[in-house]
Amino acid sequence: MRRRARLLCAGMMLLSGFLFLGGVPGSLRTARAQAKSADDAQINSEVHKTLDNKRYQNVTVVVQNGGAILSGTVNDYADKEEADKRVHHVKGIKGVDNEIAVSGPQIGDEQLRDQLAKKLSTYTVGYGTTAFTALKIGVQNGVVSLSGNVYWPPDRDAALSIVANTPGVKDVIDDIQVAPVSPMDDELRLRLARAIYGTPQLQRYAIDPAKPIRINVVNGNVELEGVVDSKMDRDIAGIKANGVPGVF
């Protein structure tokens, strides 16, 4: 009986120890909460420093548990993007909820689309020509949707930058596709350009960089886009493209 009593007593002590270890004393919880609060206060201070710029004077920041909520207004969509990037680089930030609104000038959707189409029709990055870039633009209530194809990532980045820095843009939806890296496709692009623009009837389309015949190549598959003056020009471009070796 004494032995059983001792075992029972020891078991109760052990159980008591587990109960004590499994719980978190109130003082410890308070200390942790105070530490988190101090961390958030420090992060909040760093976030305000990185946004100490006239462009962000109307931006409000709330930091909680390492996450930052951005609200308020900026003049341009590019400023909204830049604020997001700056806050993401602050030490201790775990995530950013960007709720900043763009309060810049109100421009009609059709007018804004025309402005963007003009800007994007002549920008060059990749081969130094617009012939290998085919973008499509949609605008609704200031929200710009970009789709289509570009030669490589810098082309995509440049197009997005142009749109972001255009007054009147409220938001950007990026659906641009970047062509996969392929030396064979690169050679095919150049052969297609020579075949199409080397044809006397089509040479005038190379004069105006805003209105070229656009050549999109992905794994040997070719798409020609753009607007030509006649069905004959369209047929000639198709015949010339189909006659290039390597076209699927």
Stockholm file with secondary structure:
# STOCKHOLM 1.0

chainA/1-248         MRRRARLLCAGMMLLSGFLFLGGVPGSLRTARAQAKSADDAQINSEVHKTLDNKRYQNVTVVVQNGGAILSGTVNDYADKEEADKRVHHVKGIKGVDNEIAVSGPQIGDEQLRDQLAKKLSTYTVGYGTTAFTALKIGVQNGVVSLSGNVYWPPDRDAALSIVANTPGVKDVIDDIQVAPVSPMDDELRLRLARAIYGTPQLQRYAIDPAKPIRINVVNGNVELEGVVDSKMDRDIAGIKANGVPGVF
#=GR chainA/1-248 SS CHHHHHHHHHHHHHHHHHHHHHSCCHHHHHHHHHHHHHHHHHHHHHHHHHTCSGGGTTEEEEEETTEEEEEEEESSHHHHHHHHHHHHTSTTCCEEEECCEECSCCCCHHHHHHHHHHHHHHCCCSSSSGGGCEEEEEEETTEEEEEEEESSHHHHHHHHHHHHTSTTCCEEEEEEEECCCCHHHHHHHHHHHHHHHTSGGGGGGGTCTTSCCEEEEETTEEEEESCCSCHHHHHHHHHHHHTSTTCC
#=GC SS_cons         CHHHHHHHHHHHHHHHHHHHHHSCCHHHHHHHHHHHHHHHHHHHHHHHHHTCSGGGTTEEEEEETTEEEEEEEESSHHHHHHHHHHHHTSTTCCEEEECCEECSCCCCHHHHHHHHHHHHHHCCCSSSSGGGCEEEEEEETTEEEEEEEESSHHHHHHHHHHHHTSTTCCEEEEEEEECCCCHHHHHHHHHHHHHHHTSGGGGGGGTCTTSCCEEEEETTEEEEESCCSCHHHHHHHHHHHHTSTTCC
//
